[in-house]
Amino acid sequence: MLPATMHCLSIHRTLALVSLLAFAGCQSADGSAVPPSPGDPLPALQAVPDPAEGGRIVDASGREVLLRGVNVNAHVEYWQYDPELFTTYPFTEEDADMIAAMGWNMVRLLLSWSRVEPSPGEYDEAYLDEIADSIAMLRERSVYT
């Protein structure tokens, strides 16, 4: 039997993998969109009102863009009941590779304001650098944040 800490970690990783696999088979609506090559700048997107549909996200040519993605909580500061248990894991190149390999083109990158500004007017530059590094990793793989 696994120790309690290892058991919790195993369950969380398994649930995360199942969530990832559940969306792996998603396809674009028309199948015609080709993602940019890694390293190419991501095309600008904009939200436009659409009275019939309630709004759309389009590229510069007015083509609807379907964003499929996941939340990444690696930069969130969670309350810890047991400081021995990790609440999050660092975001790595392997994570970014897996997100791109599964065909996801968007990540909602969660962060904690309590880490951005630990005290009024005091900003944690190291934390902001971590976030910028994650955004750069995703951008290199043509994933929007």
C-alpha positions as CSV (number, residue, x, y, z in Angstrom):
1,M,0.0,0.0,0.0
2,L,1.2,3.5,-0.8
3,P,1.9,6.0,1.9
4,A,-1.0,8.6,2.2
5,T,1.1,11.3,0.5
6,M,2.0,9.1,-2.4
7,H,-1.6,7.8,-2.7
8,C,-3.0,11.4,-3.0
9,L,-0.4,12.3,-5.6
10,S,-1.1,9.2,-7.6
11,I,-4.9,9.9,-7.5
12,H,-4.4,13.6,-8.6
13,R,-2.1,12.7,-11.4
14,T,-4.4,10.0,-12.6
15,L,-7.4,12.4,-12.5
16,A,-5.4,15.0,-14.4
17,L,-4.4,12.4,-17.1
18,V,-8.0,11.2,-17.5
19,S,-9.1,14.8,-17.9
20,L,-6.5,15.3,-20.6
21,L,-7.4,12.2,-22.5
22,A,-11.1,13.0,-22.4
23,F,-10.5,16.0,-24.6
24,A,-7.7,14.6,-26.8
25,G,-10.0,13.5,-29.6
26,C,-11.5,17.0,-30.2
27,Q,-11.4,18.3,-33.8
28,S,-11.9,21.7,-35.3
29,A,-15.4,22.5,-36.6
30,D,-14.4,22.6,-40.2
31,G,-11.1,20.8,-40.1
32,S,-9.5,23.5,-42.2
33,A,-7.5,25.4,-39.6
34,V,-3.8,24.7,-39.6
35,P,-2.0,25.8,-36.5
36,P,1.1,28.0,-37.0
37,S,4.5,26.3,-37.0
38,P,6.3,26.3,-33.6
39,G,8.1,29.6,-33.2
40,D,5.9,31.5,-35.6
41,P,4.0,34.4,-34.0
42,L,0.5,33.5,-33.0
43,P,-2.1,35.3,-35.1
44,A,-4.0,38.0,-33.3
45,L,-7.6,37.0,-32.3
46,Q,-10.5,39.2,-31.4
47,A,-14.0,38.7,-29.9
48,V,-16.8,40.0,-32.1
49,P,-20.5,40.4,-31.2
50,D,-22.8,38.1,-33.1
51,P,-26.5,38.6,-32.2
52,A,-27.4,35.1,-33.5
53,E,-24.7,33.2,-31.8
54,G,-23.9,35.4,-28.8
55,G,-20.3,36.2,-29.9
56,R,-17.4,34.7,-31.7
57,I,-13.6,34.6,-31.6
58,V,-12.2,35.3,-35.0
59,D,-8.8,35.7,-36.7
60,A,-7.7,38.7,-38.8
61,S,-9.5,37.2,-41.8
62,G,-12.8,37.0,-39.9
63,R,-12.6,33.2,-39.7
64,E,-14.0,31.7,-36.5
65,V,-11.4,30.2,-34.3
66,L,-12.2,27.4,-31.9
67,L,-10.1,27.4,-28.8
68,R,-9.7,24.2,-26.9
69,G,-7.7,24.0,-23.8
70,V,-7.2,23.4,-20.2
71,N,-6.5,25.2,-16.9
72,V,-2.9,25.2,-15.7
73,N,-2.7,25.8,-12.0
74,A,1.0,25.5,-11.5
75,H,1.4,29.1,-10.4
76,V,-1.5,29.2,-8.0
77,E,-1.0,29.4,-4.2
78,Y,-3.5,27.1,-2.5
79,W,-4.1,26.8,1.2
80,Q,-2.3,23.7,2.5
81,Y,-3.8,21.5,5.2
82,D,-0.6,19.5,5.2
83,P,2.6,21.4,4.2
84,E,4.2,18.0,3.3
85,L,1.8,17.6,0.4
86,F,2.3,19.6,-2.8
87,T,-0.7,21.6,-3.9
88,T,0.7,22.2,-7.4
89,Y,3.6,21.0,-9.5
90,P,5.9,23.3,-11.5
91,F,4.9,23.8,-15.1
92,T,7.6,22.2,-17.3
93,E,8.6,21.9,-20.9
94,E,7.1,18.3,-20.8
95,D,3.7,19.8,-19.7
96,A,3.8,22.3,-22.6
97,D,4.7,19.5,-25.0
98,M,1.9,17.3,-23.8
99,I,-0.7,20.1,-24.1
100,A,0.4,20.8,-27.7
101,A,0.6,17.1,-28.6
102,M,-3.0,16.6,-27.5
103,G,-4.1,19.3,-30.0
104,W,-5.0,21.9,-27.4
105,N,-4.4,25.5,-28.6
106,M,-5.3,27.5,-25.5
107,V,-4.4,27.5,-21.8
108,R,-6.0,29.4,-19.0
109,L,-3.0,30.1,-16.9
110,L,-4.1,30.6,-13.4
111,L,-2.1,32.8,-11.0
112,S,-2.4,34.1,-7.4
113,W,-2.6,37.9,-6.8
114,S,-1.2,37.2,-3.4
115,R,2.0,36.1,-5.1
116,V,2.0,38.8,-7.7
117,E,1.7,41.5,-5.0
118,P,2.6,40.0,-1.6
119,S,2.4,43.4,0.0
120,P,0.7,46.6,-1.3
121,G,3.0,48.1,-3.9
122,E,5.6,45.3,-3.7
123,Y,5.7,43.0,-6.7
124,D,7.4,39.6,-6.8
125,E,9.5,39.8,-10.0
126,A,10.6,36.2,-9.7
127,Y,7.0,35.0,-9.7
128,L,6.2,37.2,-12.7
129,D,9.2,35.8,-14.4
130,E,7.9,32.2,-13.8
131,I,4.6,33.2,-15.4
132,A,6.4,34.8,-18.4
133,D,8.5,31.7,-18.8
134,S,5.3,29.5,-18.9
135,I,3.7,31.8,-21.4
136,A,6.9,31.7,-23.6
137,M,6.9,27.8,-23.4
138,L,3.3,27.7,-24.6
139,R,3.8,30.4,-27.3
140,E,6.7,28.3,-28.7
141,R,4.2,25.5,-29.2
142,S,1.5,27.8,-30.8
143,V,-0.7,27.7,-27.6
144,Y,-2.6,30.8,-26.7
145,T,-2.7,32.0,-23.0
